Amino acid sequence: MALNVEDVSVVYPAADRRPPVEALSRINLTIDDEEFVVALGASGCGKSTLLNLIAGFLSPTSGRLVLDGHQVSGPGADRAVVFQKHALLPWLSVLDNVAFGLQIQGIGKTQRYKTANTFIGMLGLDGFQDAPVYKLSGGMQQRVGIARALTCDPRVLLMDEPLGALDALTREKAQELILNIWNDTHKSVFFITHSVEEALFMGTKLVVMSPRPGRITHLFDLPFSRQFLDGMPARQVKASPEFIALREDVLKIIFADEEAAA
Ligand SMILES: Nc1ncnc2c1ncn2[C@@H]1O[C@H](COP(=O)(O)OP(=O)(O)OP(=O)(O)O)[C@@H](O)[C@H]1O
């Protein structure tokens, strides 16, 4: 057992004459060891709020989150976040960006560079150690962000639409890379996306959420990432009748929610 979200609700208080927002209502979710949980849902259904709770950036209004038997009460090195905008330090090199979390923890230069170089290699960034990150493409910058998150050896990797800003081809390659890294590092992952295809391909568990108030309406166990990791080409996985049928079912659920919210 890794992380339990137990009957969690979040209400953002009224502000600027706007009423309070019930962003999440009575969410229950378990993210098991080595599980890849993907959250999908119409805009405003509370995906980022849920991620911010798990990260410890936000406290629930009611309910609680428990990680390995300890209640989550703030951010910690056991959880690392990868954002869509990679939140890198543009004036630093790739190596210093990747080693940044370890520097914050007070790890000495030799050790932190050694660890950082392991993940730089894993993310296919060898040779770019000294490049300032602002000179890299969006896809490479995103890989720097993922390498930086992994260097701190978190129990749970939290990814808020990490591939949303990438072009289609780079995005597909990044999906495959993330799955291979997840398979190698055995992390638990909580991953937000707006792409149904990406959600189905990446997750071992799919959480479909609905807005106003944000809640979980459907849960699916998914076989597709395992098929890819077992050797089936990604395009073949995504073109299989089983994948396409589920993609249509999930799209119907999301479209119905979008229409209800409009
Ligand atoms: N700091 C805040 N103060 C007030 N309301 C907020 C705040 N943050 C989010 N909300 C509201 O809470 C609800 C859930 O927002 P959240 O960003 O978690 O949803 P989301 O599913 O991640 O949305 P998107 O897909 O558009 O990123 C929305 O109605 C949003 O407007």
Ligand as a Chemical Component Dictionary entry (heavy atoms), coordinates in Angstrom:
data_LIG
# 
_chem_comp.id                   LIG 
_chem_comp.type                 NON-POLYMER 
_chem_comp.pdbx_formal_charge   0 
_chem_comp.three_letter_code    LIG 
# 
loop_
_chem_comp_atom.comp_id 
_chem_comp_atom.atom_id 
_chem_comp_atom.alt_atom_id 
_chem_comp_atom.type_symbol 
_chem_comp_atom.charge 
_chem_comp_atom.model_Cartn_x 
_chem_comp_atom.model_Cartn_y 
_chem_comp_atom.model_Cartn_z 
_chem_comp_atom.pdbx_ordinal 
LIG N1  N1  N 0 -7.163  28.708 -5.580  1  
LIG C1  C1  C 0 -8.430  28.546 -5.962  2  
LIG N2  N2  N 0 -9.400  29.346 -5.464  3  
LIG C2  C2  C 0 -10.694 29.198 -5.839  4  
LIG N3  N3  N 0 -11.124 28.250 -6.712  5  
LIG C3  C3  C 0 -10.200 27.447 -7.235  6  
LIG C4  C4  C 0 -8.801  27.549 -6.906  7  
LIG N4  N4  N 0 -8.115  26.602 -7.599  8  
LIG C5  C5  C 0 -9.039  25.939 -8.337  9  
LIG N5  N5  N 0 -10.276 26.427 -8.124  10 
LIG C6  C6  C 0 -11.543 25.941 -8.698  11 
LIG O1  O1  O 0 -11.688 24.594 -8.265  12 
LIG C7  C7  C 0 -12.206 23.788 -9.318  13 
LIG C8  C8  C 0 -11.223 22.658 -9.613  14 
LIG O2  O2  O 0 -10.037 23.236 -10.159 15 
LIG P1  P1  P 0 -8.792  22.366 -10.650 16 
LIG O3  O3  O 0 -7.774  23.306 -11.187 17 
LIG O4  O4  O 0 -8.388  21.442 -9.571  18 
LIG O5  O5  O 0 -9.459  21.504 -11.824 19 
LIG P2  P2  P 0 -8.759  20.734 -13.041 20 
LIG O6  O6  O 0 -9.580  19.512 -13.279 21 
LIG O7  O7  O 0 -7.319  20.543 -12.757 22 
LIG O8  O8  O 0 -8.972  21.776 -14.208 23 
LIG P3  P3  P 0 -8.164  21.937 -15.609 24 
LIG O9  O9  O 0 -8.355  20.648 -16.336 25 
LIG O10 O10 O 0 -8.848  23.085 -16.258 26 
LIG O11 O11 O 0 -6.729  22.203 -15.243 27 
LIG C9  C9  C 0 -12.454 24.721 -10.490 28 
LIG O12 O12 O 0 -13.797 25.137 -10.437 29 
LIG C10 C10 C 0 -11.521 25.880 -10.225 30 
LIG O13 O13 O 0 -12.021 27.080 -10.778 31 
# 
loop_
_chem_comp_bond.comp_id 
_chem_comp_bond.atom_id_1 
_chem_comp_bond.atom_id_2 
_chem_comp_bond.value_order 
_chem_comp_bond.pdbx_ordinal 
LIG N1  C1  SING 1  
LIG C1  N2  SING 2  
LIG C1  C4  DOUB 3  
LIG N2  C2  DOUB 4  
LIG C2  N3  SING 5  
LIG N3  C3  DOUB 6  
LIG C3  C4  SING 7  
LIG C3  N5  SING 8  
LIG C4  N4  SING 9  
LIG N4  C5  DOUB 10 
LIG C5  N5  SING 11 
LIG N5  C6  SING 12 
LIG C6  O1  SING 13 
LIG C6  C10 SING 14 
LIG O1  C7  SING 15 
LIG C7  C8  SING 16 
LIG C7  C9  SING 17 
LIG C8  O2  SING 18 
LIG O2  P1  SING 19 
LIG P1  O3  DOUB 20 
LIG P1  O4  SING 21 
LIG P1  O5  SING 22 
LIG O5  P2  SING 23 
LIG P2  O6  DOUB 24 
LIG P2  O7  SING 25 
LIG P2  O8  SING 26 
LIG O8  P3  SING 27 
LIG P3  O9  DOUB 28 
LIG P3  O10 SING 29 
LIG P3  O11 SING 30 
LIG C9  O12 SING 31 
LIG C9  C10 SING 32 
LIG C10 O13 SING 33 
# 
